[in-house]
C-alpha cells in the first residue's frame, strides 16, 4: 500500500472492550508540594556569566 492508502476492512466500526482489566495511569501519584531554595555567594552578573559559558560549551 502506498502513502494514504488504507484497507477498507480496517475502517469498519470498531468498539472498545470494556471487559478488559486495564490499570489506569495516575499522573498525580507522585505529586510533591514543597519549596526549593539555595544560597550563593555569587552575584547575579556572575551567575549569568557562568550560564553563558555553559551554553557556549554546548
TIMI-2910 file (N, C-alpha, C, CB; in pm, 1 decimal, decimal comma, always signed):
<rs>
+----------+----------+----------+----------+----------+----------+----------+----------+----------+----------+----------+----------+------+
!      n_x !      n_y !      n_z !     ca_x !     ca_y !     ca_z !      c_x !      c_y !      c_z !     cb_x !     cb_y !     cb_z ! resn !
+----------+----------+----------+----------+----------+----------+----------+----------+----------+----------+----------+----------+------+
!    +82,6 !   -117,2 !     +0,0 !     +0,0 !     +0,0 !     +0,0 !    +87,7 !   +124,5 !     +0,0 !    -94,4 !     -0,7 !   +119,9 !  Unk !
!    +46,8 !   +221,1 !    -72,8 !   +119,4 !   +346,3 !    -76,9 !    +74,5 !   +441,0 !    +32,5 !   +102,9 !   +411,4 !   -211,1 !  Unk !
!   +139,6 !   +552,0 !    +40,7 !   +104,4 !   +653,1 !   +139,5 !    -39,3 !   +699,5 !   +116,3 !   +202,4 !   +773,0 !   +132,9 !  Unk !
!   -118,8 !   +704,9 !   +220,9 !   -256,1 !   +749,2 !   +208,0 !   -352,3 !   +637,2 !   +174,0 !   -265,0 !   +854,9 !   +104,6 !  Unk !
!   -302,8 !   +519,9 !   +142,8 !   -389,3 !   +406,8 !   +111,5 !   -435,4 !   +342,5 !   +241,2 !   -316,2 !   +303,6 !    +21,6 !  Unk !
!   -547,9 !   +277,2 !   +233,9 !   -592,8 !   +204,4 !   +351,4 !   -678,2 !    +87,3 !   +307,7 !   -670,8 !   +296,2 !   +447,3 !  Unk !
!   -688,8 !     -6,3 !   +396,6 !   -771,3 !   -123,2 !   +374,1 !   -910,2 !    -91,3 !   +429,4 !   -709,6 !   -251,6 !   +441,3 !  Unk !
!  -1011,1 !    -92,2 !   +343,3 !  -1145,8 !    -55,2 !   +386,8 !  -1197,2 !   -145,8 !   +497,8 !  -1241,4 !    -59,3 !   +269,2 !  Unk !
!  -1151,0 !   -269,2 !   +504,0 !  -1197,5 !   -359,7 !   +608,6 !  -1151,0 !   -311,6 !   +746,3 !  -1147,2 !   -502,8 !   +582,0 !  Unk !
!  -1042,0 !   -233,5 !   +751,7 !   -994,2 !   -180,1 !   +878,3 !  -1077,8 !    -61,2 !   +924,1 !   -848,4 !   -139,8 !   +866,4 !  Unk !
!  -1158,9 !     -6,0 !   +835,8 !  -1237,7 !   +112,0 !   +866,2 !  -1376,6 !    +79,2 !   +919,5 !  -1249,8 !   +196,9 !   +744,1 !  Unk !
!  -1405,2 !    -48,6 !   +939,3 !  -1535,0 !    -86,5 !   +993,4 !  -1548,6 !    -32,0 !  +1134,9 !  -1553,0 !   -240,2 !   +991,8 !  Unk !
!  -1673,1 !    -25,5 !  +1181,8 !  -1696,7 !    +28,5 !  +1315,7 !  -1620,4 !    -54,1 !  +1418,1 !  -1848,0 !    +30,3 !  +1349,0 !  Unk !
!  -1541,0 !    +15,0 !  +1496,7 !  -1461,3 !    -51,1 !  +1598,8 !  -1520,1 !    -19,1 !  +1735,0 !  -1312,7 !     -7,7 !  +1591,0 !  Unk !
!  -1522,0 !   -119,0 !  +1822,1 !  -1574,3 !    -97,8 !  +1956,7 !  -1465,1 !   -128,9 !  +2057,0 !  -1699,9 !   -185,2 !  +1982,9 !  Unk !
!  -1470,3 !    -57,0 !  +2167,1 !  -1373,0 !    -80,9 !  +2273,8 !  -1427,9 !   -188,5 !  +2366,1 !  -1342,2 !    +50,1 !  +2353,1 !  Unk !
!  -1341,6 !   -275,3 !  +2410,7 !  -1382,1 !   -379,8 !  +2504,7 !  -1370,8 !   -325,2 !  +2646,3 !  -1295,2 !   -508,2 !  +2487,6 !  Unk !
!  -1485,3 !   -306,9 !  +2711,4 !  -1484,6 !   -256,6 !  +2848,3 !  -1457,8 !   -367,5 !  +2948,4 !  -1616,7 !   -189,1 !  +2880,2 !  Unk !
!  -1455,3 !   -490,2 !  +2901,5 !  -1436,6 !   -603,9 !  +2991,1 !  -1290,6 !   -625,2 !  +3028,9 !  -1491,1 !   -729,0 !  +2927,2 !  Unk !
!  -1198,7 !   -561,3 !  +2957,4 !  -1056,5 !   -583,9 !  +2983,1 !  -1016,2 !   -522,9 !  +3116,3 !   -970,9 !   -525,3 !  +2869,8 !  Unk !
!   -927,6 !   -591,1 !  +3187,0 !   -872,8 !   -538,2 !  +3311,4 !   -751,8 !   -452,7 !  +3277,9 !   -834,8 !   -652,7 !  +3410,2 !  Unk !
!   -774,0 !   -323,0 !  +3267,9 !   -667,5 !   -230,2 !  +3231,5 !   -648,3 !   -133,8 !  +3347,3 !   -700,4 !   -153,6 !  +3098,8 !  Unk !
!   -524,7 !   -123,7 !  +3393,5 !   -496,1 !    -29,2 !  +3500,7 !   -478,3 !   +109,6 !  +3442,5 !   -370,8 !    -71,5 !  +3579,9 !  Unk !
!   -542,6 !   +205,9 !  +3503,0 !   -527,5 !   +344,6 !  +3460,7 !   -398,4 !   +400,8 !  +3519,3 !   -650,0 !   +429,9 !  +3504,4 !  Unk !
!   -341,0 !   +493,5 !  +3449,0 !   -219,8 !   +558,2 !  +3496,6 !   -260,2 !   +681,1 !  +3575,9 !   -124,8 !   +595,7 !  +3378,8 !  Unk !
!   -213,8 !   +689,2 !  +3698,7 !   -242,4 !   +803,9 !  +3783,3 !   -125,0 !   +900,5 !  +3774,1 !   -268,4 !   +760,7 !  +3930,8 !  Unk !
!   -143,3 !  +1008,6 !  +3699,4 !    -32,4 !  +1101,9 !  +3678,1 !     -3,3 !  +1185,2 !  +3802,8 !    -63,3 !  +1194,1 !  +3560,6 !  Unk !
!    -92,5 !  +1181,8 !  +3900,8 !    -72,0 !  +1260,7 !  +4022,2 !    -23,4 !  +1174,4 !  +4138,5 !   -201,1 !  +1331,7 !  +4060,9 !  Unk !
!    +13,4 !  +1050,5 !  +4108,9 !    +53,8 !   +957,6 !  +4214,0 !   +175,4 !  +1007,3 !  +4292,0 !    +83,7 !   +821,7 !  +4153,9 !  Unk !
!   +268,0 !  +1072,6 !  +4223,7 !   +391,0 !  +1115,5 !  +4288,9 !   +405,5 !  +1267,7 !  +4295,3 !   +509,2 !  +1056,7 !  +4217,1 !  Unk !
!   +292,9 !  +1339,2 !  +4299,8 !   +299,3 !  +1484,3 !  +4314,0 !   +359,2 !  +1519,5 !  +4449,5 !   +158,8 !  +1547,9 !  +4298,1 !  Unk !
!   +438,8 !  +1623,4 !  +4450,6 !   +500,8 !  +1668,9 !  +4574,6 !   +479,3 !  +1818,3 !  +4588,1 !   +652,0 !  +1634,3 !  +4578,2 !  Unk !
!   +454,3 !  +1860,7 !  +4707,7 !   +443,2 !  +2002,9 !  +4735,4 !   +557,7 !  +2040,0 !  +4827,1 !   +305,0 !  +2039,1 !  +4798,9 !  Unk !
!   +618,0 !  +2153,5 !  +4801,9 !   +727,1 !  +2195,3 !  +4886,8 !   +797,2 !  +2316,7 !  +4830,2 !   +825,1 !  +2082,7 !  +4905,6 !  Unk !
!   +911,2 !  +2347,0 !  +4887,0 !   +988,6 !  +2462,4 !  +4846,2 !  +1129,1 !  +2420,0 !  +4807,7 !   +992,5 !  +2566,9 !  +4957,5 !  Unk !
!  +1189,4 !  +2500,6 !  +4725,1 !  +1328,3 !  +2482,8 !  +4687,5 !  +1396,0 !  +2617,6 !  +4705,5 !  +1343,1 !  +2429,2 !  +4540,4 !  Unk !
!  +1503,9 !  +2618,4 !  +4779,2 !  +1578,7 !  +2742,1 !  +4795,2 !  +1726,9 !  +2708,8 !  +4799,9 !  +1534,5 !  +2818,7 !  +4923,1 !  Unk !
!  +1808,0 !  +2807,0 !  +4764,1 !  +1951,8 !  +2788,8 !  +4771,4 !  +2016,2 !  +2924,7 !  +4793,5 !  +2006,9 !  +2720,7 !  +4642,9 !  Unk !
!  +2135,9 !  +2919,7 !  +4845,6 !  +2210,8 !  +3041,9 !  +4869,1 !  +2339,0 !  +3035,5 !  +4788,3 !  +2240,6 !  +3061,9 !  +5020,0 !  Unk !
!  +2381,4 !  +3149,5 !  +4739,6 !  +2503,7 !  +3155,7 !  +4660,9 !  +2579,2 !  +3282,4 !  +4697,5 !  +2472,9 !  +3151,5 !  +4508,7 !  Unk !
!  +2710,2 !  +3271,5 !  +4698,2 !  +2793,9 !  +3388,3 !  +4725,6 !  +2819,3 !  +3468,9 !  +4598,8 !  +2926,9 !  +3345,1 !  +4787,7 !  Unk !
!  +2772,4 !  +3419,7 !  +4484,2 !  +2795,7 !  +3486,7 !  +4357,4 !  +2687,7 !  +3590,7 !  +4330,2 !  +2801,0 !  +3385,0 !  +4243,9 !  Unk !
!  +2725,0 !  +3695,6 !  +4259,3 !  +2627,7 !  +3796,9 !  +4220,6 !  +2546,8 !  +3747,7 !  +4100,5 !  +2698,1 !  +3931,0 !  +4188,0 !  Unk !
!  +2439,8 !  +3818,4 !  +4071,5 !  +2357,3 !  +3783,3 !  +3956,2 !  +2439,3 !  +3789,4 !  +3828,6 !  +2235,8 !  +3876,6 !  +3945,8 !  Unk !
!  +2523,2 !  +3891,0 !  +3813,4 !  +2607,1 !  +3904,3 !  +3694,3 !  +2701,5 !  +3785,5 !  +3679,3 !  +2687,4 !  +4034,3 !  +3700,1 !  Unk !
!  +2758,1 !  +3738,8 !  +3791,4 !  +2849,2 !  +3624,4 !  +3785,3 !  +2773,7 !  +3496,5 !  +3745,7 !  +2919,9 !  +3604,9 !  +3921,3 !  Unk !
!  +2653,3 !  +3481,4 !  +3798,6 !  +2574,1 !  +3363,9 !  +3763,1 !  +2533,9 !  +3366,1 !  +3616,1 !  +2449,8 !  +3355,6 !  +3851,0 !  Unk !
!  +2495,7 !  +3483,4 !  +3564,6 !  +2459,5 !  +3496,1 !  +3423,6 !  +2581,0 !  +3468,3 !  +3336,0 !  +2402,7 !  +3636,5 !  +3393,9 !  Unk !
!  +2697,4 !  +3512,1 !  +3379,3 !  +2820,7 !  +3486,7 !  +3304,6 !  +2849,9 !  +3336,6 !  +3298,2 !  +2939,5 !  +3561,7 !  +3369,2 !  Unk !
!  +2832,1 !  +3268,8 !  +3411,4 !  +2853,5 !  +3123,9 !  +3413,6 !  +2755,3 !  +3052,6 !  +3321,8 !  +2840,2 !  +3069,9 !  +3556,3 !  Unk !
!  +2631,0 !  +3098,0 !  +3320,2 !  +2530,1 !  +3039,1 !  +3233,2 !  +2571,1 !  +3055,8 !  +3086,3 !  +2391,8 !  +3103,8 !  +3258,9 !  Unk !
!  +2620,6 !  +3173,1 !  +3051,3 !  +2667,7 !  +3197,5 !  +2914,7 !  +2780,9 !  +3104,6 !  +2877,0 !  +2712,7 !  +3341,4 !  +2899,2 !  Unk !
!  +2873,7 !  +3082,4 !  +2970,6 !  +2986,0 !  +2990,7 !  +2945,3 !  +2936,4 !  +2848,1 !  +2924,1 !  +3086,4 !  +2994,5 !  +3062,3 !  Unk !
!  +2837,3 !  +2806,3 !  +3002,2 !  +2783,0 !  +2670,6 !  +2989,3 !  +2715,0 !  +2653,4 !  +2854,1 !  +2683,3 !  +2640,5 !  +3103,3 !  Unk !
!  +2643,8 !  +2756,2 !  +2809,7 !  +2576,8 !  +2748,5 !  +2680,0 !  +2678,6 !  +2744,7 !  +2566,0 !  +2481,5 !  +2867,6 !  +2661,9 !  Unk !
!  +2789,2 !  +2816,8 !  +2581,3 !  +2893,1 !  +2817,4 !  +2478,4 !  +2961,4 !  +2681,9 !  +2465,2 !  +2996,6 !  +2924,0 !  +2509,4 !  Unk !
!  +2969,7 !  +2607,1 !  +2575,3 !  +3034,2 !  +2475,2 !  +2573,4 !  +2954,1 !  +2375,0 !  +2491,0 !  +3052,0 !  +2422,4 !  +2716,2 !  Unk !
!  +2824,2 !  +2393,4 !  +2483,1 !  +2739,5 !  +2300,0 !  +2406,6 !  +2766,7 !  +2319,7 !  +2262,9 !  +2589,7 !  +2319,4 !  +2435,8 !  Unk !
+----------+----------+----------+----------+----------+----------+----------+----------+----------+----------+----------+----------+------+
</rs>
